[in-house]
Amino acid sequence: MTGSIEQIERRRALALLAPATLWTLLFFALPFGVMAAISLRRSGTAGWSLGNYTEFLGNPEYIGAFLNSLEITVTVTVLSVLLAYPLAWIIAEEIPPRCRRLALALAVLPFWTSYVVRSYAWSLVMAKQGVLNEAITSLGLPALALGNSRAAVVIGFTHFFTMLLVLTIYASLVQLPPNLRRAAADLGAGPVAIFRHVIWPLALPGVAVGAFLTFALCIGDYVTPQILGGGNDLALPQLVMLQIGRSADLPMASALSIILMVAVTVAYLLLARSMRAVK
Amino acid sequence: MKRFAACAGYMLLIYGFIFLPVIVLVLFSFQDGRFPVPPLKGLTLKWHAEVLADEDLRAALLHSLVVAVGSSLVALFFGFLAARALAHSTMRGAAAIRGALTAPLSVSYLVIGLGLLASFNIAGIGLSLWTVAIGHVVINLPLCFAICYAALGAGEIQAERAARDLGAPEWRVMALVTAPMIFPALLAAFLLSITFSWDEFLIAFLLSRFEVTLPVEIWSLLRSGLNPKTNAVGSLVFLVSALAFLAVELATKRRI
């Protein structure tokens, strides 16, 4: 080991970086490249082509699944923000501070059921003879057919992401300095005006990040639509898994996954742009 | 008063929504009958006993534990080393490497799993718990790196310099100075990684074959439809996770 202190430090840094960087290259970047390359093959034929992508655009089944996913994801994102915001607000502003920690912990407690089991639990609730229908029919109302439906998928997702968004929205609400609100009140603003002109715009970036997280996780999820939605009216990740499993068509599965990633990236860019417009 | 009632009413409604599936899951795991739907015919522990006696589930539980602890240790170790190299580094390209190391956080598990599956196929590597663990290190490494990186401040760097000046070799600096100074962050990163790996389904599903982890085993149990035994597995997993969460809460509360 010779050389200047800078050289020694640099060599040390490179040695420390090596394991993590190599791991990421070998098991993340390389597989991603492999997947991108495979998506340009066509199952059963030789050579490279954009065949899988044109197939996606031309096949109503694929486009339908993509639109299903998009529709479910947008509905879930909007519903979850609408449900979570008031609760985050109540926890941050309305209840005594010593109860906050408990209220937050309770709001995310069902996170600790296993991911797969959570969807199963909802399928129990919404089964034909489940608790929900039991309650509805005992009130003299007609039973709902929620099992294996789009509505069931949306409810299951909304449950999960409401919990997630309570956390992120709460975090962006509590970091606002209370003086801003007092200043606005001193200047004569009522509660609604304070919320509209002070709290909402300042907390918006945090809400937007939570909403994007919801979008990205929701559109890529396979488990919830598979358990709650059943076999028809597929979401895009279900179609990907079908290609891997039943048809053993890795090229098509890869192409569909890349399309999924593009959708998330576009959502991110749109969000970043609208955030800049707000500023 | 009206405002209080509105808040209380809303909280009741949302907490009801949040807790509904968990309550139904746990309640009907005690169902004395073949279907976990109303009416509740009586309470029994036979489904829980059946779960605890199930060989496949016990094996899956063990696999999950091994994969979670093993992959979290590797992710934490690599992440810690990388964070140390990049903290307060003036090296050219440091920002780019930081971005590359955290990139997997923004990619869906489906893409990560599928990419690895295709690569293992081409390389002729058979699927096993090892391949699952490799996948779990990929998703947990960025997390551990980011947590350690955020914890390394100027104070840690100065203490390291002092130790080096006093003649400590590099590994002792790390083990006796850096690691103890950011121990809470290391513990948090480790526990978070374990939770993620423990509960991860899709990568484990794509990258395993004969030996499977608990979520994958539960998944195959779901194929038998609504069944109190599935309720019992779910309730037990929930109990263990909730207790672990409570322990972490209490441990951190005492420190504050």
Interface residues (C-beta under 8 A of the other chain):
Chain A: R10 R12 A13 L14 A15 L16 L17 P19 A20 T21 W23 T24 F27 F28 A29 L30 P31 F32 V34 M35 I38 L83 P86 L87 I90 E94 I95 A103 A105 L106 A107 L109 P110 W112 T113 S114 Y115 V116 V117 R118 Y120 A121 W122 S123 L124 V125 A127 Q129 G130 V131 E134 H159 T162 M163 A216 L217 G220 Y222 V223 I227 P237 V240 I244 L250 A253 S254 S257 I258 L260 M261 V264
Chain B: R3 C7 Y10 M11 I14 Y15 F17 I18 F19 L20 P21 V22 V24 L25 F28 F35 P36 V37 P38 F77 F78 G79 L81 A82 R84 A85 L86 S89 M91 I97 A100 L101 A103 P104 S106 V107 S108 Y109 L110 V111 I112 L114 G115 L116 L117 A118 S119 N121 I122 I134 G135 V137 V138 L141 F145 E170 D199 E200 F201 L202 L206 L214 P215 I218 W219 L222 L226 T230 N231 V233 G234 V237 F238 S241 A242 F245 E249
